[in-house]
Amino acid sequence: MNTLFVLLDGAEDHDIPEFGGKRPLDVAEMPFLESVSKIKGYTSGKEYTHLFLNEFLTGHPPELPRAVIEALGLDMDMGTGRTAYRLSPAYIRNGMVEWSYDMEKLHESLTACVLRNLDVLGGRDPKINFFLNGRAILTMECDDIPDLPAPPVPAPYKEVPGVLGKLVHSVAREMDGLTVYPWGCGRFTAQKDIYPCVRELTAISDSPTALGVCASLGQGYELIKDLDDRFPAALRDLERKNVLLHMDEVDEYSHQRDPKKKVRVLEHIDRMMERFFSDTERIVYFVDHGTSSLTGEHLPVRVPFWASFDIPVENGEYVELGDVVPRVMDNGRK
C-alpha cells in the first residue's frame, strides 16, 4: 500500500500577537488532519526546504547546491561546464540586498527586463527559466561560482563577479534598484542514494526545490502550479507509487508576513485533503522548517510530523531527521 507524504512548507511560525500569542498551526481549523492523525512526533527543521527534504529522503544533506537542484526540477541542462544560479527578486539599495516577495504587480516587468539584458552574458549559452513571481534559474557555461548571501533575511550587498554582475546591475538600473540577485550557485555532482523504502516515489509541487530534490535522486516529479490541481494529480499517482505532495504556498504567505493568509491556506489544504483523500489509509504530514509571519525569515526549529497509521513512534517523541522515513515506512529498517 502506497503512502502520501504531505509537506506543509514553513508551517511552523512565531507566536503571533494578533492570534493571542498562538501560532498559525494552532489557530487554523484543520479537522481532517486532526481526525486522521494517530501519531504526532517531532524532528529537527532545517533552514531551507532542500536541506530538510534531502536528509528526510536519504539520511544525508544534499551534495548539490540549491540552484542545481532547482535546475534539475525544471528539466534544465546541467551538463559538463555548466553552472547554475538561483536568481531571486531583490532591491539593491543603501548597501544592502533586500529580498522582495511582494512581486505580483512587478514580476512581469522584471522578467521582461532580465530577458532584454541577457545579451550581456556574451557567448556563454545562457538558459533561463522563470517561476513564481520573478524567481528564476539561470544556467550557462561559466567558471564563476560565487558565495553570495541567500534570502530571506536582508544582507549586506556583495558584488557579483563577471558577466553575471553586469546583468544584475543592468537590470537594477532599469528597474530603480530592483533586480535578480544570484545565490545557491554551483555545478552538478552525484547525490547520495534515496532510502529503498521510498525509491518508488513521485513529487508534485509548484516549486522546483522539492521537484529538484526528487529529480536528483532519480524519482518522479511533476510541476503543477495551481494548488487545487495538485490534489487530483496526487490521488492519481498514489495508485502506482508513493507521492510527495508539496504545499509551497504556506511558506510563501509567511514570507509575505500575512499570518491570516497563512491560516486560510492551511484550512483550505485541509478541506482539499478531506475531499480527495478521505479514504486514503497511509498519510504522513510533515513540516520542514518554520517561516515567521512577523519577520519573513526562516526558522530552523523543531517541527512536527503526523501519521494516519500505526508507526513505531510514541506521541510527542523526537526522532532524528534521517530516521523519520525508515521509522515511518520500514519499521526502523533502512
Disulfide bonds with the S-S distance in Angstrom:
none
